[in-house]
Every structure is written in C-alpha cells, then in structure tokens.
Amino acid sequence: LDQVSSQLQADKKSIDDYKKDFSSKPRSDWPFDAREELSRRESVLDGHVSQYNMLAKNYNAHVSDFTKKLTQGEPSKEIAPYLKEYKLK
C-alpha cells in the first residue's frame, strides 16, 4: 500500500507539472499530442487508484479474518511472542 501510495503521489505531481507547461492556454487549444499525453497520464493515475483500492480491500479483509481468529480461541504459536497481556500481581 505504501509503495502504490508513493506512486499515486508521483503520478499526481507529474500531471500537475505537465499542466503547468500549458497553463497559459485553455486545454482545447493544446496540441493534440499534449492532450493525448495528459489523458494517458490520467489513465495511469486511475489505474494506480484502482490498484490501491484493491490492495486496501484485500488487506482489510485479511486483517479482519486474522482478528476474528485471534479472538476465537487460542492464538497461533507464531503470534504468541507478539501478544501482550497485563496481569495483576
């Protein structure tokens, strides 16, 4: 998620920088190849947003499953060293 989030930020910056190059003209007056390139960059951004949302959905589902298993019975041996418990003396 962090990696895709970084890519999203880079995509947004790339689009903003590209728009600045043509900021003196309305988009309809841009050369065809410039409009096409901006559309391509925006499509890449949309793809990364979709990828991020898919990864977040999967991550949240796995965390939810893990939490359910953790609260229903004994924790697995692998997780036991990481669990903390406060005991009254």
Order of alpha helices (4+ residues) and beta strands (2+ residues): alpha-alpha
